[in-house]
Amino acid sequence: MNLPRREFLKAASVAPYCSVTAATEPPRSANNIVRVGVIGTGVRGKYLIGNLPKSARVTAICDCVKSRMAGTLEPKGIFVPVLQSFRDHSAARCATHQDYRQMLDREKLDAVIIATPDHHHAPAAMLALQAGLDVYLEKPLTVSIREGRLLANIVKQTDRVLQVGSQQRTMEINRFACESIRDGGLGKVTKVELPNYPGPLTIGDMPSEPIPEGLDWNLFLGPTPWRAHSRKLWLKDEFKVDDLLWRGWDLYRDFSGHMMTNWGGHTVDMVQYALGKDDTGPVEIRAIPLDTSDESGRLWKHKTPLPRDARERRFWPVVMRYADGVEVHFVHGPDYIRFHGERGILKMRRNHFETDPPDLVKNGPDPSVSERWNGVGHVARPHLQNWLDCIRTRGVPQAPVEVGHRTATICHLANIARELSRPLRWDPATERFPDDPAANELLVRPRRQWSAGGD
């Protein structure tokens, strides 16, 4: 699916504003410090700023909510220690913008970190690449399969470094476990079991609420359809609905694939790595109807609204099959990935693995290497360091764009199979559903053209 830049600009709905042009190599600061702009200064954006190695400096930040930028420059509460170095050394000289399109036009940057809600990943990354910048992009890569391929093509055309925020790719423990499986440590792998992550909700009728001061609601909606403001649509982890800490944009199909593309983006990435399938995907996908919703609701009640009944397809288990016969089952609660091989089972989660029998894998990494991944919040410093190293060497990062695209594709396929409620065939080479026009319509989403906001 080799698509030209013009089609990407149209699909990402940023062409009307796109005044930035491709560059061969942006001018570097005199001391060779990588000048970084950060797009999205919510919780994740703040942690990434706090984890940025000293060889880079944040010189501009951007968020459609002014109060979030203010809370980054003058942090409070839990973010005081996280952002102390940034506050002491960079905040006073850091530029602020509400609109990342304007930031990319006006600031002299070498690279950007993108930690926006998922629906802005593709347009923000595309514009940064076209401006000649290297990109650290939080996962999932995009909200649709088509956007993912378009973005991968733009990375290739611009010859930029794009690191996906799948930091388990850099974790020594996970890398060792995946490579052990890939190199035959379990013998032939026949089945993989992983959590059955809930899919997204559709947006129903919501009462219109006044837009808070300092929020550019048009910019938040970006490429998604226009709708009236409601705090339920965007505020994440800031208030409760009944006993649930509300996940805002992460819950809804317009903005995200919910837990399937969020947490699923990490576990599927490990499956792809371990099976040696980073450049391909499954060939068959089917969702399995549930007779009762009680179990699914119990397993995920801390992350998503309880299902109304068993017909709520976003909780249905999903089974996929690769061309070589290996099956992937999204079937259980939020704990381990389980790889079933001829010689035994390997269970994996972030920064940890174990085997049955216990001595199945020998000469593993020293457990002490896991300690550098411990710390306040979501520690990502080594993964960011890998990105910065590749910016300097022009090498391939641990989580390149093709890897991120193929991982996100599998998560999207799971949600599509649930949505259509029938078995699907998939061609990972053409990235199409053979002879299935209705399914192929779900490869892309309509994208709204939104006008430029102001600082």
BAKE-944469 format. One line per field, with one value per residue (C-alpha): x, y, z; residue number from 1; residue in one letter; chain. Coordinates in nm, 3 decimals, always signed. Example, Ala and Ser with C-alpha at 12.3 -4.5 7.8 and 13.67 -1.06 7.14 Angstrom:
! residues 2
east <- +1.230_+1.367
north <- -0.450_-0.106
up <- +0.780_+0.714
pos <- 1_2
code <- A_S
unit <- A_A
This chain:
! residues 455
east <- +0.000_+0.249_+0.073_+0.194_+0.239_-0.061_-0.296_-0.152_-0.206_-0.567_-0.626_-0.475_-0.685_-0.400_-0.342_-0.534_-0.288_+0.028_+0.279_+0.578_+0.799_+1.028_+1.387_+1.694_+1.837_+1.732_+2.008_+2.135_+2.200_+2.560_+2.624_+2.470_+2.185_+1.876_+1.602_+1.272_+0.916_+0.655_+0.301_+0.061_+0.144_-0.099_+0.021_+0.216_+0.369_+0.491_+0.651_+0.828_+0.966_+1.086_+1.252_+1.427_+1.807_+2.034_+2.152_+1.816_+1.633_+1.264_+1.246_+0.873_+0.557_+0.209_-0.136_-0.490_-0.547_-0.352_-0.369_-0.178_+0.108_+0.105_+0.119_+0.422_+0.615_+0.521_+0.453_+0.254_+0.186_+0.329_+0.488_+0.720_+0.996_+0.926_+0.972_+1.225_+1.515_+1.300_+1.162_+1.506_+1.690_+1.449_+1.102_+1.181_+1.298_+1.039_+0.792_+0.424_+0.163_-0.192_-0.177_+0.102_+0.075_+0.185_+0.457_+0.605_+0.596_+0.752_+1.003_+1.354_+1.338_+1.528_+1.267_+0.926_+0.768_+0.398_+0.189_-0.154_-0.477_-0.463_-0.665_-0.393_-0.103_-0.107_-0.157_+0.093_+0.356_+0.307_+0.350_+0.662_+0.814_+0.737_+0.914_+1.226_+1.199_+1.257_+0.964_+0.896_+0.532_+0.334_+0.148_-0.084_+0.064_-0.270_-0.647_-0.688_-0.494_-0.487_-0.334_-0.066_+0.051_+0.041_+0.252_+0.505_+0.541_+0.603_+0.878_+1.047_+1.008_+1.147_+1.421_+1.342_+1.381_+1.047_+1.045_+0.712_+0.663_+0.654_+0.926_+0.916_+1.112_+1.407_+1.359_+1.636_+1.414_+1.146_+1.397_+1.569_+1.240_+1.113_+1.439_+1.457_+1.114_+1.197_+1.519_+1.343_+1.367_+1.011_+1.035_+0.746_+0.495_+0.137_-0.072_-0.042_-0.293_-0.318_-0.565_-0.899_-0.885_-1.218_-1.284_-1.419_-1.763_-1.955_-2.052_-2.420_-2.626_-2.449_-2.573_-2.379_-2.158_-1.986_-1.631_-1.383_-1.165_-0.831_-0.952_-0.958_-1.234_-1.206_-0.838_-0.907_-1.160_-0.912_-0.978_-1.281_-1.643_-1.761_-1.976_-2.076_-1.839_-1.871_-1.603_-1.675_-1.534_-1.186_-1.093_-0.903_-0.840_-0.956_-1.303_-1.517_-1.843_-1.997_-1.691_-1.498_-1.213_-1.331_-1.096_-1.240_-1.122_-0.962_-1.311_-1.450_-1.412_-1.385_-1.064_-0.921_-0.947_-0.975_-0.788_-0.741_-0.512_-0.384_-0.261_-0.303_-0.043_+0.219_+0.128_+0.063_+0.399_+0.567_+0.379_+0.491_+0.851_+0.861_+0.706_+0.936_+0.644_+0.726_+0.664_+0.340_+0.023_-0.253_-0.458_-0.780_-0.966_-1.288_-1.471_-1.643_-1.989_-2.035_-2.327_-2.288_-2.116_-2.057_-1.698_-1.585_-1.732_-1.562_-1.220_-1.221_-1.451_-1.156_-1.091_-1.419_-1.797_-1.959_-2.124_-2.498_-2.543_-2.358_-2.444_-2.193_-1.936_-1.646_-1.594_-1.604_-1.292_-1.099_-0.898_-0.647_-0.441_-0.112_-0.033_+0.197_-0.086_+0.007_-0.308_-0.339_-0.625_-0.746_-0.918_-0.824_-0.787_-0.524_-0.213_+0.037_+0.097_+0.128_+0.332_+0.260_+0.543_+0.651_+0.890_+0.676_+0.513_+0.664_+0.463_+0.559_+0.459_+0.641_+0.999_+0.936_+0.904_+0.884_+0.870_+0.710_+0.921_+1.128_+1.462_+1.335_+1.530_+1.888_+2.148_+1.896_+1.988_+2.092_+1.773_+1.941_+1.902_+1.531_+1.601_+1.672_+1.308_+1.183_+1.095_+0.825_+0.549_+0.606_+0.984_+1.093_+1.445_+1.631_+1.376_+1.410_+1.788_+1.768_+1.569_+1.827_+2.113_+1.945_+1.888_+2.264_+2.364_+2.062_+2.018_+1.699_+1.539_+1.418_+1.053_+1.047_+0.737_+0.675_+0.677_+0.433_+0.208_+0.192_+0.119_-0.156_-0.302_-0.360_-0.537_-0.755_-0.833_-0.962_-1.197_-1.313_-1.393_-1.606_-1.777_-1.871_-1.946_-1.827_-1.505_-1.264_-0.978_-0.683_-0.400_-0.102_+0.086_-0.178_-0.332_-0.682_-0.970_-0.994_-1.331_-1.488_-1.590_-1.774_-1.468_-1.236_-1.448_-1.330_-0.962_-0.992_-1.207_-1.358_-1.136_-1.261_-1.063_-1.023_-0.918_-0.609_-0.645_-0.467_-0.200
north <- +0.000_+0.260_+0.596_+0.942_+1.238_+1.421_+1.141_+1.135_+1.507_+1.466_+1.163_+1.334_+1.647_+1.890_+1.996_+2.328_+2.449_+2.270_+2.547_+2.350_+2.187_+1.886_+1.949_+1.735_+1.803_+2.078_+2.302_+2.180_+2.395_+2.503_+2.263_+1.967_+1.940_+1.798_+2.063_+1.891_+2.011_+1.824_+1.795_+1.698_+1.789_+1.568_+1.300_+1.103_+1.412_+1.534_+1.199_+1.192_+1.542_+1.429_+1.120_+1.297_+1.241_+1.543_+1.525_+1.676_+1.988_+2.073_+2.416_+2.427_+2.265_+2.248_+2.159_+2.259_+2.312_+2.611_+2.499_+2.181_+2.381_+2.605_+2.293_+2.177_+2.502_+2.535_+2.178_+2.093_+1.783_+1.456_+1.629_+1.852_+1.589_+1.457_+1.798_+1.952_+1.949_+2.087_+2.360_+2.460_+2.459_+2.494_+2.613_+2.984_+2.975_+2.727_+2.851_+2.756_+2.699_+2.567_+2.454_+2.215_+2.328_+2.674_+2.536_+2.340_+2.650_+2.890_+2.702_+2.583_+2.219_+1.900_+1.655_+1.622_+1.399_+1.335_+1.239_+1.355_+1.155_+0.887_+1.069_+1.334_+1.089_+1.064_+1.433_+1.559_+1.304_+1.363_+1.738_+1.693_+1.454_+1.693_+1.965_+1.746_+1.649_+1.315_+1.183_+0.995_+0.888_+0.730_+0.414_+0.316_+0.452_+0.556_+0.510_+0.324_+0.074_+0.299_+0.588_+0.357_+0.258_+0.619_+0.726_+0.447_+0.560_+0.920_+0.807_+0.625_+0.917_+1.175_+0.947_+1.054_+0.852_+0.758_+0.570_+0.429_+0.451_+0.071_+0.078_-0.296_-0.325_-0.173_-0.358_-0.618_-0.873_-0.858_-0.854_-1.165_-1.352_-1.259_-1.350_-1.678_-1.774_-1.650_-1.854_-2.177_-2.180_-2.318_-2.534_-2.479_-2.230_-2.336_-2.090_-1.756_-1.638_-1.277_-1.046_-0.986_-0.607_-0.423_-0.227_+0.128_+0.273_+0.470_+0.822_+0.846_+1.151_+1.373_+1.702_+2.003_+2.162_+2.503_+2.489_+2.559_+2.867_+2.788_+2.481_+2.504_+2.249_+2.267_+2.175_+1.887_+1.737_+1.790_+1.541_+1.380_+1.486_+1.805_+1.760_+1.963_+1.980_+1.736_+1.673_+1.300_+1.306_+1.428_+1.446_+1.129_+1.004_+1.331_+1.247_+0.946_+0.825_+0.604_+0.408_+0.425_+0.670_+0.802_+0.749_+1.022_+1.016_+0.673_+0.518_+0.629_+0.498_+0.847_+0.907_+0.566_+0.186_+0.187_-0.083_-0.303_-0.048_+0.099_-0.187_-0.423_-0.222_-0.341_-0.709_-0.758_-0.594_-0.862_-1.137_-1.001_-0.973_-1.321_-1.487_-1.305_-1.144_-0.774_-0.733_-0.928_-1.024_-1.282_-1.412_-1.500_-1.319_-1.407_-1.271_-1.519_-1.419_-1.435_-1.606_-1.389_-1.056_-1.107_-1.233_-0.963_-0.690_-0.823_-0.844_-0.490_-0.294_-0.083_+0.046_+0.062_+0.089_-0.246_-0.416_-0.371_-0.731_-1.008_-0.851_-0.573_-0.688_-0.484_-0.752_-1.052_-1.272_-1.274_-1.552_-1.491_-1.729_-1.663_-1.828_-2.080_-2.198_-2.019_-1.897_-1.590_-1.593_-1.276_-1.466_-1.385_-1.110_-0.834_-1.026_-1.226_-1.320_-1.700_-1.860_-2.233_-2.430_-2.789_-2.768_-2.570_-2.237_-1.891_-1.623_-1.261_-0.918_-0.588_-0.633_-0.995_-1.348_-1.698_-2.046_-2.383_-2.588_-2.331_-2.424_-2.406_-2.087_-2.064_-1.788_-1.507_-1.143_-1.044_-0.947_-0.621_-0.485_-0.448_-0.186_+0.094_+0.068_+0.135_+0.483_+0.746_+0.713_+0.550_+0.531_+0.560_+0.706_+0.414_+0.402_+0.777_+0.737_+0.479_+0.731_+1.006_+0.770_+0.689_+1.057_+1.105_+0.788_+0.781_+0.419_+0.218_+0.249_-0.042_+0.031_+0.163_+0.276_-0.053_-0.243_+0.007_-0.010_-0.389_-0.406_-0.144_-0.321_-0.639_-0.441_-0.269_-0.606_-0.734_-0.438_-0.466_-0.836_-0.752_-0.467_-0.683_-0.993_-1.244_-1.424_-1.221_-1.304_-1.064_-1.025_-0.875_-0.812_-0.590_-0.488_-0.556_-0.791_-1.001_-0.967_-0.791_-0.433_-0.379_-0.470_-0.264_+0.043_+0.020_+0.050_+0.429_+0.687_+1.010_+1.298_+1.651_+1.951_+2.181_+2.542_+2.686_+2.783_+3.068_+3.083
up <- +0.000_-0.126_-0.104_-0.204_+0.026_-0.123_-0.023_+0.329_+0.369_+0.262_+0.485_+0.787_+0.722_+0.778_+0.417_+0.448_+0.709_+0.602_+0.539_+0.665_+0.404_+0.406_+0.514_+0.468_+0.813_+1.058_+1.191_+1.527_+1.830_+1.878_+2.168_+1.981_+2.228_+2.057_+2.069_+2.141_+2.118_+2.321_+2.182_+2.460_+2.821_+3.010_+3.249_+2.990_+2.832_+3.170_+3.251_+2.915_+2.975_+3.317_+3.165_+2.879_+2.896_+2.938_+2.577_+2.479_+2.592_+2.570_+2.407_+2.322_+2.453_+2.307_+2.438_+2.349_+2.725_+2.854_+3.218_+3.133_+2.989_+3.296_+3.515_+3.320_+3.353_+3.722_+3.835_+4.146_+4.352_+4.222_+3.924_+4.129_+4.154_+3.802_+3.639_+3.876_+3.629_+3.349_+3.575_+3.700_+3.367_+3.075_+3.171_+3.176_+2.812_+2.688_+2.427_+2.455_+2.183_+2.183_+1.820_+1.720_+1.359_+1.467_+1.692_+1.401_+1.181_+1.430_+1.645_+1.559_+1.663_+1.589_+1.713_+1.874_+2.135_+2.068_+2.371_+2.253_+2.255_+1.987_+1.720_+1.687_+1.652_+1.273_+1.183_+1.440_+1.341_+0.970_+1.003_+1.215_+0.961_+0.677_+0.877_+0.877_+1.244_+1.414_+1.615_+1.938_+1.908_+2.186_+2.099_+1.942_+1.622_+1.470_+1.507_+1.177_+0.969_+0.663_+0.859_+0.989_+0.642_+0.525_+0.821_+0.766_+0.405_+0.510_+0.751_+0.464_+0.224_+0.467_+0.607_+0.963_+1.284_+1.439_+1.767_+1.886_+2.262_+2.301_+2.565_+2.635_+2.309_+2.494_+2.826_+2.859_+3.032_+2.764_+2.480_+2.612_+2.657_+2.310_+2.140_+2.330_+2.195_+1.846_+1.846_+1.941_+2.320_+2.350_+2.042_+1.801_+1.940_+1.873_+2.071_+2.248_+2.509_+2.616_+2.789_+2.623_+2.619_+2.588_+2.271_+2.250_+2.310_+2.051_+2.155_+2.237_+2.325_+2.577_+2.720_+2.594_+2.860_+2.862_+2.723_+3.005_+2.978_+2.820_+2.627_+2.247_+2.189_+1.811_+1.836_+2.072_+1.829_+1.545_+1.266_+1.436_+1.373_+1.537_+1.848_+2.149_+2.445_+2.733_+2.991_+2.961_+2.608_+2.692_+3.060_+3.149_+3.503_+3.660_+3.798_+3.880_+3.730_+3.998_+4.119_+3.791_+3.738_+3.402_+3.107_+2.882_+2.520_+2.569_+2.596_+2.261_+1.908_+1.757_+1.951_+2.037_+2.027_+2.410_+2.604_+2.297_+2.133_+2.462_+2.680_+2.386_+2.199_+2.449_+2.469_+2.097_+2.033_+2.245_+2.058_+1.721_+1.845_+1.997_+1.692_+1.449_+1.268_+1.285_+0.911_+0.880_+1.066_+1.099_+0.808_+0.993_+1.271_+1.448_+1.749_+1.981_+2.113_+2.489_+2.660_+2.966_+3.034_+3.407_+3.379_+3.134_+3.349_+3.660_+3.495_+3.356_+3.588_+3.707_+3.352_+3.161_+3.216_+3.287_+2.989_+2.965_+2.848_+2.664_+2.329_+2.394_+2.141_+2.271_+2.539_+2.307_+2.299_+1.971_+1.806_+1.524_+1.313_+1.133_+0.800_+0.974_+1.199_+1.523_+1.698_+1.917_+2.169_+2.344_+2.623_+2.982_+3.237_+3.263_+3.362_+3.153_+2.794_+2.776_+2.498_+2.457_+2.294_+2.247_+2.542_+2.786_+2.860_+2.898_+3.079_+3.021_+3.141_+3.158_+3.284_+3.391_+3.259_+3.402_+3.255_+3.319_+3.372_+3.567_+3.408_+3.052_+2.972_+3.100_+3.118_+3.129_+3.197_+3.545_+3.732_+3.835_+3.480_+3.549_+3.815_+3.568_+3.461_+3.813_+3.928_+3.959_+3.701_+3.365_+3.335_+2.973_+2.994_+2.826_+2.543_+2.493_+2.503_+2.225_+2.018_+2.079_+1.995_+1.663_+1.590_+1.608_+1.420_+1.183_+1.290_+1.329_+1.676_+1.886_+1.803_+1.445_+1.260_+1.074_+1.403_+1.556_+1.253_+1.242_+1.616_+1.598_+1.295_+1.495_+1.768_+1.508_+1.346_+1.679_+1.717_+1.354_+1.396_+1.698_+1.516_+1.215_+1.425_+1.165_+1.069_+0.856_+0.621_+0.613_+0.366_+0.558_+0.232_+0.071_+0.406_+0.276_+0.353_+0.033_-0.140_+0.160_+0.076_+0.405_+0.611_+0.388_+0.457_+0.819_+0.725_+0.723_+0.898_+0.770_+0.877_+0.944_+0.824_+1.121_+1.101_+1.267_+1.629_+1.801_+2.068
pos <- 1_2_3_4_5_6_7_8_9_10_11_12_13_14_15_16_17_18_19_20_21_22_23_24_25_26_27_28_29_30_31_32_33_34_35_36_37_38_39_40_41_42_43_44_45_46_47_48_49_50_51_52_53_54_55_56_57_58_59_60_61_62_63_64_65_66_67_68_69_70_71_72_73_74_75_76_77_78_79_80_81_82_83_84_85_86_87_88_89_90_91_92_93_94_95_96_97_98_99_100_101_102_103_104_105_106_107_108_109_110_111_112_113_114_115_116_117_118_119_120_121_122_123_124_125_126_127_128_129_130_131_132_133_134_135_136_137_138_139_140_141_142_143_144_145_146_147_148_149_150_151_152_153_154_155_156_157_158_159_160_161_162_163_164_165_166_167_168_169_170_171_172_173_174_175_176_177_178_179_180_181_182_183_184_185_186_187_188_189_190_191_192_193_194_195_196_197_198_199_200_201_202_203_204_205_206_207_208_209_210_211_212_213_214_215_216_217_218_219_220_221_222_223_224_225_226_227_228_229_230_231_232_233_234_235_236_237_238_239_240_241_242_243_244_245_246_247_248_249_250_251_252_253_254_255_256_257_258_259_260_261_262_263_264_265_266_267_268_269_270_271_272_273_274_275_276_277_278_279_280_281_282_283_284_285_286_287_288_289_290_291_292_293_294_295_296_297_298_299_300_301_302_303_304_305_306_307_308_309_310_311_312_313_314_315_316_317_318_319_320_321_322_323_324_325_326_327_328_329_330_331_332_333_334_335_336_337_338_339_340_341_342_343_344_345_346_347_348_349_350_351_352_353_354_355_356_357_358_359_360_361_362_363_364_365_366_367_368_369_370_371_372_373_374_375_376_377_378_379_380_381_382_383_384_385_386_387_388_389_390_391_392_393_394_395_396_397_398_399_400_401_402_403_404_405_406_407_408_409_410_411_412_413_414_415_416_417_418_419_420_421_422_423_424_425_426_427_428_429_430_431_432_433_434_435_436_437_438_439_440_441_442_443_444_445_446_447_448_449_450_451_452_453_454_455
code <- M_N_L_P_R_R_E_F_L_K_A_A_S_V_A_P_Y_C_S_V_T_A_A_T_E_P_P_R_S_A_N_N_I_V_R_V_G_V_I_G_T_G_V_R_G_K_Y_L_I_G_N_L_P_K_S_A_R_V_T_A_I_C_D_C_V_K_S_R_M_A_G_T_L_E_P_K_G_I_F_V_P_V_L_Q_S_F_R_D_H_S_A_A_R_C_A_T_H_Q_D_Y_R_Q_M_L_D_R_E_K_L_D_A_V_I_I_A_T_P_D_H_H_H_A_P_A_A_M_L_A_L_Q_A_G_L_D_V_Y_L_E_K_P_L_T_V_S_I_R_E_G_R_L_L_A_N_I_V_K_Q_T_D_R_V_L_Q_V_G_S_Q_Q_R_T_M_E_I_N_R_F_A_C_E_S_I_R_D_G_G_L_G_K_V_T_K_V_E_L_P_N_Y_P_G_P_L_T_I_G_D_M_P_S_E_P_I_P_E_G_L_D_W_N_L_F_L_G_P_T_P_W_R_A_H_S_R_K_L_W_L_K_D_E_F_K_V_D_D_L_L_W_R_G_W_D_L_Y_R_D_F_S_G_H_M_M_T_N_W_G_G_H_T_V_D_M_V_Q_Y_A_L_G_K_D_D_T_G_P_V_E_I_R_A_I_P_L_D_T_S_D_E_S_G_R_L_W_K_H_K_T_P_L_P_R_D_A_R_E_R_R_F_W_P_V_V_M_R_Y_A_D_G_V_E_V_H_F_V_H_G_P_D_Y_I_R_F_H_G_E_R_G_I_L_K_M_R_R_N_H_F_E_T_D_P_P_D_L_V_K_N_G_P_D_P_S_V_S_E_R_W_N_G_V_G_H_V_A_R_P_H_L_Q_N_W_L_D_C_I_R_T_R_G_V_P_Q_A_P_V_E_V_G_H_R_T_A_T_I_C_H_L_A_N_I_A_R_E_L_S_R_P_L_R_W_D_P_A_T_E_R_F_P_D_D_P_A_A_N_E_L_L_V_R_P_R_R_Q_W_S_A_G_G_D
unit <- A_A_A_A_A_A_A_A_A_A_A_A_A_A_A_A_A_A_A_A_A_A_A_A_A_A_A_A_A_A_A_A_A_A_A_A_A_A_A_A_A_A_A_A_A_A_A_A_A_A_A_A_A_A_A_A_A_A_A_A_A_A_A_A_A_A_A_A_A_A_A_A_A_A_A_A_A_A_A_A_A_A_A_A_A_A_A_A_A_A_A_A_A_A_A_A_A_A_A_A_A_A_A_A_A_A_A_A_A_A_A_A_A_A_A_A_A_A_A_A_A_A_A_A_A_A_A_A_A_A_A_A_A_A_A_A_A_A_A_A_A_A_A_A_A_A_A_A_A_A_A_A_A_A_A_A_A_A_A_A_A_A_A_A_A_A_A_A_A_A_A_A_A_A_A_A_A_A_A_A_A_A_A_A_A_A_A_A_A_A_A_A_A_A_A_A_A_A_A_A_A_A_A_A_A_A_A_A_A_A_A_A_A_A_A_A_A_A_A_A_A_A_A_A_A_A_A_A_A_A_A_A_A_A_A_A_A_A_A_A_A_A_A_A_A_A_A_A_A_A_A_A_A_A_A_A_A_A_A_A_A_A_A_A_A_A_A_A_A_A_A_A_A_A_A_A_A_A_A_A_A_A_A_A_A_A_A_A_A_A_A_A_A_A_A_A_A_A_A_A_A_A_A_A_A_A_A_A_A_A_A_A_A_A_A_A_A_A_A_A_A_A_A_A_A_A_A_A_A_A_A_A_A_A_A_A_A_A_A_A_A_A_A_A_A_A_A_A_A_A_A_A_A_A_A_A_A_A_A_A_A_A_A_A_A_A_A_A_A_A_A_A_A_A_A_A_A_A_A_A_A_A_A_A_A_A_A_A_A_A_A_A_A_A_A_A_A_A_A_A_A_A_A_A_A_A_A_A_A_A_A_A_A_A_A_A_A_A_A_A_A_A_A_A_A_A_A_A_A_A_A_A_A_A_A_A_A_A_A_A_A_A_A_A_A_A_A_A_A_A_A_A_A_A_A
